[in-house]
Amino acid sequence: MTDHPRATGAKSLYVQDARTRRRNAAEKRFRAYGLTAIVIACTMLAVLVFTIVRDGSGAFRQTYLSIPVALDAQVLDPKGNRDPAEMAGVLTLSYGQVLDRALDAAVAGLDLQIEGLESGDIDGLISRDASAQLRDRVLADPDLVGQTVDVNVLANGRIDGYFKGRVTMETAARDANTSPAQLMLADELVKAGLLVTRFNAGFLTAADASDQRPEAAGVGVAILGSLYMMLVVLVLAVPIGVAASIYLEEFAPRSRWTDLIEVNIANLAAVPSIVFGILGLAVFINFAGLPASAPIVGGLVLTLMTLPTIIIATRAALKAVPPSIRDAALGVGASRMQTVFHHVLPLAAPGILTGTIIGLAQALGETAPLLLIGMVAFVREFPAAPPEGLFDPASALPVQVYNWTQRSDPAFVERASGAIIVLLIFLLCMNLLAIFLRRKFERRW
């Protein structure tokens, strides 16, 4: 009969000693530290996303003025030929006068009594970009001249900011660009249905605007420029990076040269992105003579920057394929190339695709190298379709964000946050695509 552990002085597995209690306590503390770190990280991420959405959601809403406008033929088409070439000589100033008269008539019809309201307050409700919009509409359809048409034009940035909470009666009293009487007039126009705040599709399709017209600024040129650059990176970086990885991992002999190449690739992945911008400025613009602020130059610079990331990710995916698969293919008579392209590459495809998309997403968010090659320039015209459009001036989403944050008007800060939302949506879609492709093509062995 066995004596009880307490009677013999032996240790029992059912009773924790001091060392076991300390070890279990340390494990609990480690779990608590990990959980705390995750909670802090998620909280910071939530605060960041909330701040960006709060500050940038207003960019997707804009205040518009809807009024009937009599298109005076004597002003807009003095010769009466309805020839767009002749009508193009009429300045936007004349269209602005037509809009001012239409707005004055609409306000007079409401019979408002607002103390301190002046004619300049009424005309100042309309954005400076509205006359150009009306001019483009008339030149596109000259038969509108002589008719009274309903137009939806942008209200100026101060009025838009008033309905979004950026401008108040107190700040308007100190602002030379607006007045409390103008804000009270805006309230009355809202009641009359002439002023409405709705979704702003122009933010996604319009080009940048001058400092005096923040309400008309959009990311259309920046989105197109970013897409053109990603097209260049996709065409150049992916085949070159994957081919280099396959050679280094599967065919290159092990020597000092290959070791030196591998070390340099790893070092290039850690080089600051602004260094690639200096390289692009020196080689592609100063030496090769390519135009500054062009998507082709930005794409080439981002290709150089993305290549190390793609090569490292592709080599890691190739290394993850078990050597037994290579040995089995070679054992049944397959050549080295057949083994790589028929067996190794299909199994490594999920990792290669994931690394490639992550590299492209990293390139999409780069700003510093693009600043050095001139893509910070103010661009109003949309680039043409490829391949000509690759050489036209353009901007990029991260550069557009930087550009808007440098301007003084608070409306541009709102636009910058809105552009960040667009950029984050692009990055989110690219990462979701990487996850989808990895799961779709993943094979288990």
N, C-alpha and C positions, 0 to 999 in steps of 0.2 A: 504494500500500500504506500502510495507516494505521499510525502509530507506536503503540507500547504506551503506555498512560496514564502509567505510571511514567517512561517515557523523555521524554515531552513535558511532564510536570508537571501534567497535567489530573487532575481528581478523577474517580474511578470510582464508579458506582452500586452496585457490588458490595462496596465497601470503606467501612465506617462511619468518618466523621470524628468529631472530638471533640464537635461540637454534636449530631450524631445520637445518639451514645452517651449524652450527658446527657439528651436528650429521651426515649430509650427507658428509661433508668434511672428518670426521673421518672414515666413511665407505669407501670412495674412497682411503684414505691413507692405510687402512687395506688391501684392494684389491691390491693396488700397492705393499705393502710389501710382500703379498703372491705371487704375480706374479714375483717379483724380486727374492724371495727365490727359486722359481721353476726354473727360468732362470739360477741362479747361480748353483743350484744342477745339472741341465742338462748339463751346460757348464763344470763343474768339471768332470762329468761322461764321457762326450765326450772326454775331454783331457786325462783322464785315459785310456779309451779304445784305443784312437788314439796312445798314447805312447806305450802301450803294443803291439798293432798290428804292429806299426812301428819297434819296437825293436825285436819282436819275429817272424815276418813273414819270416825273413831270415833262421830260423831253418827249414822251410819246403822246402827250396831250397838248393841244395848242388852241388858243382863242382866235376865232374867226369872226369877221364882220360880214354879214349877209345883207346887201342892199341892192335895190334896182338902180342901174346906171344907164343914163341916156348917152349913147355913143355919138357925139356930135360930128356929123360928116364934115363940117367946115373946119373943124380942128384936126381931126384924125385923117382926113383924106381931102385936102384942099382942092386938088385937081379933079376929084370925082371919078377917077378911072378905075378905082378898086384894084389897082395894080400893087401887089405886095412889095415890089421893088421900090416904087415911089413912096408907098406908105412907110417903108422902113426908115425913110428920112425924118419922120416925125419923132421927136425926142420923147423919152419917158416923162420929162417934165410936163408935156402937154397931157399925157395920160393921167399924171398926178392931179392936174387941175380938173380934169373931168371927174375923177373920183372925189375930189374935195367938194365940188358942186353937188354931186349926188348925195354925199353924206350930210352936207349942210341942209339940203332939202328934206332928207329923212328926219333929221333932228328937229327941223322947224315944224314938220308935220306932227310931232309928238307934243308940241306946245309945253315944253318943260320950263320950269322956273328954278334955275340953279344959281345961287349967289356966286359972283366972281367968275362965271364961265365966260371965256373969250373965244373968238373965232379960231385962234391958234390952238386952243384946247380941243376943239372939235376936229380940226384937220389933223392934229397930232395923234388921233386915235389910230390912224391907218399906218401900217408898216411902210417903210421906205421901199420895200421890195414889192409892194402891191402894184405899183404902176408898171413895173417890168413884167409882172405876171399878166396884167391886163393887156399890155402891148403884145406879148407873145400869143395870147389867145386871139387877138384881133388879126394879127398877121397870118395866123394859121387859118382863119376863116374871115376874109375881108367882107363877106356879105353881111356880117354883124353890124357894120358901120351904118348909122342912121336908125338903128333899132334901140329899144330899151331892154336890157338883159339883166338877169339876176346874177350877181357875182359874189363869190366867197373869197375874201381877201384876208390876209393876215392882219391881226391887230398888232400894235407895236409892243415891244418887249416889256415896257413898264405895265401896260394894261394886262398883258398875259401874266406877268409876275404878281399883279394884284390879286388875280383869281387863284393863284397858286400859293399865296401867302408870303411871297418874297417882298412885296411892296405893301405898305400900310399908309393910312392917312398921315401919320406922323412923319414917316420918311418922305412921303410925297411933298410935304410942306418944305422940306429942305433940299429937294431934288429939282435941279433946273430943267430936267427933261419931262417932268409931269407936274401935276398939281392936284390938291384935294378935289377941286371942282371937276377936273377931268375924270377922276375916279368915281365921283358921284354920277357923272354923265354915263360912265360905263355901267354902273348899277341900273340906271334907268333903261339903257339899251338892252340889258339882259332881260329885264321885265317885259320889254316890248318884243323880245324874240329876235332882235337884230344882232345880238352878240352872243356867241355860244362857244363853249369849250368842248372839244371833241378829240377823237383819236387823230394823231398827226402822222399820216403816212409819209409826208414829205421829209420827216426826219431820217427815214431809211432810204429815200430815193434822191433827195436834193443834195447839191454840192455845198461846200462851205460858203459862209457869208462874211461880209466885212464887220468891223467892230460896231458899226452903227445899226446893224440888222441881225442881232442874235436870234431873233425869232424865226429867221429864214434859213439858219444853218442846218445842214444835214450831213450824214455820213455816207452818202451814195458814192462819191468818188473814192473815199477811203475803203469802203467795202470792195469796190471793183479793183482798186489797186492791190489790196491784200489778196484777193482771189488770183490776180495775175501773177503775183510773186509766188504764191503757193503752187501755181501751175508750173512755173519755172523750176522750183525746188523739187516738185514731184517728178518732172521729166528728167532732171539731171541727177539729183542726189540719190534717188532710190536705186536706179540701175547701177550707178557707179559704186554706191556703198555696198549693195548686196554682192556685186561681182567681186569687189575687193575682199569682202569677208569670206566668200567661198574660196577664193584663191589662197588667202592666208591660212585658213583653217583646214582646208582639204588637200591642197596641192603644193603649197610652198614648202621647200625643204627647211628644216630647222637649222638656222645658222645665225651668225651675229647680225647679218643684215636684216633678217626677218625679226629678230629680237629688237633691233633698233627701230624698225618701222612700227612695231607694236607699242613700244614705249612712247614714240612720238605721237601716235594716234591717241593714246591715253592722255598725253599732255595737252594735245589740241582740244580735247573735250573739256579741259579745265581752264582754257584761255578765256579771259573776259571778252564779252561780245564786242566791246568797243574796239578791240584790236582788229577784229575782222572788218569793222567799218573803216579803219585807217588803211587796211590792206586794199579794200575795195576802192577807196578814194584814189589811192596811188596807182593801182593796176588798171582797173576798169574805166576810170574817168580820166585821170591825167595821162596814162600811157596808152590805153586802147582807144580813148576818145569817145566812149559811149556817153550819151546825154545824162546829165545829173537829174535826179528826181524822177527817174524812169523805173518802171517795174522790172525791166530786164536786169538793171544793175542791182536793185534790191534783191531780186531772186538769186543772182549769182553770189552775192555776199552771204545770203542766208543759206545757200547750198554749201558753201565752204564751212559755215558754222554748224550745219546739221550733219555733215558727212561723218564726223567722229562718233556722234551719238548713234547713227544708223549702223555703222560698222561694229561698234561695241555690242549693240543689242543683237545684231544678226549673228555675230560670232558666239555670243552666249547661247542663242537658240540652237546653233549647230552643235555646240559642245554638249547640250542637253540630250541629244539623240544618243542612245546607248551604242557603244562600239560593237556590240553583238550583231546589230542590224547591218553594219558595214561588213563585218566578217561573214555573215550569212550570204549577203549578196555577192561578195567576191568569191565565196566558196562554191557557188553554183555557176560561176563563169561570167558574171557581169564585169564589165570594165570599170575603171575608176570613175569615169564620167557618168556611166549608167548608174552606178551606185549612188553617186551624189544627187543626180537630177531625178532619178526614179524612186529613190527610197529616203534619202536623208532630207532633201529639201521639202517634200510634202509633209514630213513629220515636224520639221522646224518652221513651217509656214506660219502657224499662229504666233510664235514668238517674234518672227521677222516682221509680220504685219503690225503687231502691237508696238514694237520698237520704232517702226517707221512712222506710224501715226503719232506717237508721242513726240518724236523728233520734229514732225511737221507742226504739231501744236506748240512746241517750244519756239519754233521759228516764227509762228504767227504772232506771238506776244512780244517779240523783240523790238526795242525802240532805239537803243544807243547806236547800233551800226547804221540804221536808216537815217538818223539825224546827220551823220557825217557825210552821207552821199547826197544830201540836199532834199530829202523827201519831206522836210518840214516846211517847204515852200507853200505859199497860198495858191491853191489850184481851184479854179472855178469850172473848167471844161472837163467833161468826161473823156477818158481815153477811148480810142477806137477799138474795134474788135481785134483780137490777135490775128496775125503777128504784128501788124502795125502798131496796135495799142500798147505793146510791150515797150515801145520806145517813146511813148507820149508821157508828158508829166502827169504824175498821180501822187496820191498820198496813201497812207496806211492807217489802219485803226489805232494801233498804239501811238503812232505819231500824232494823229488827230487829237487823241486824248491829251497828249502833252501840249499841243498847240493851244487848245481851248483853255487849259488851266493857266496859261500865261496871260490871258486877257482879263481885263478889269471888270467887265460886266458880269454880275452874278448869273445871268442867264447862260453864259458860256460854261460856268461851273456845272450847272444842271445838264447842259449838253454833254460835257465830259463824262459825267456819271452815267448818262444814257448810253454813250459810246462804250463805256466799260461793260454795261449790261449786254450789249450786242456782242462784244468780244468774248465775254464769259459764256454766252450761249454757243458761239462757234466752238470754243474750247470744250465745252461740255458735250456737244454733239460729236466732236472728234474722239473724245475719250470713250463715249458710249459706243461709237463705231469700233474702236479698238477692242472693247470688251466683247462685243457681239462677234467680231471676226475670230477672236481667240476661242470663244466657246463653240463657234460653228465648225471650225477646222481642227479643233483639238482632237488628238488621238491618244489613246492610252495603250501602253504596252506593258 
